[in-house]
Amino acid sequence: MDQDQRNQLIEAYRAYLGAFRANDLEALDALVRYPVAYIGEGTVEMLESYPIKPAEMIASKQWHSTADAEFEVVGLSPTKAHVVLPRARRLRADGSLIETVSAF
């Protein structure tokens, strides 16, 4: 996999995060291929629509920004990709830490 492909994938992931933060469900739907596996507390579901209401999550957590987000592409094929976010910090408007997150 070449660096251009990696860069395109990371840009797509950044677009996904931007759409999430903007609560732009139309943009999220354009970026997500359904069905999507949603893993929650004690459950795994296959869904045909986006499983989270971003505005509700953002408001409930008082989530203002994300810091220290670095992405690593660990696999890429013509039909799928694996991206790891080893660590990022979600912050309130005053800069205080809400939580540290990671994703695959």
Secondary structure as the mmCIF struct_conf table of DSSP 4:
data_model
#
loop_
_struct_conf.conf_type_id
_struct_conf.id
_struct_conf.beg_label_comp_id
_struct_conf.beg_label_asym_id
_struct_conf.beg_label_seq_id
_struct_conf.end_label_comp_id
_struct_conf.end_label_asym_id
_struct_conf.end_label_seq_id
HELX_RH_AL_P HELX_RH_AL_P1 GLN A 3 ARG A 21
TURN_TY1_P TURN_TY1_P1 ALA A 22 ASN A 23
HELX_RH_AL_P HELX_RH_AL_P2 LEU A 25 LEU A 31
HELX_LH_PP_P HELX_LH_PP_P1 VAL A 32 ARG A 33
BEND BEND1 TYR A 34 PRO A 35
STRN STRN1 VAL A 36 GLY A 40
TURN_TY1_P TURN_TY1_P2 GLU A 41 GLY A 42
STRN STRN2 THR A 43 LEU A 47
BEND BEND2 GLU A 48 SER A 49
HELX_RH_AL_P HELX_RH_AL_P3 PRO A 54 LYS A 61
TURN_TY1_P TURN_TY1_P3 GLN A 62 GLN A 62
STRN STRN3 SER A 65 ALA A 67
BEND BEND3 ASP A 68 ASP A 68
STRN STRN4 GLU A 72 LEU A 76
BEND BEND4 PRO A 78 THR A 79
STRN STRN5 ALA A 81 LEU A 91
TURN_TY1_P TURN_TY1_P4 ALA A 93 ASP A 94
BEND BEND5 GLY A 95 GLY A 95
STRN STRN6 LEU A 97 ALA A 103
#
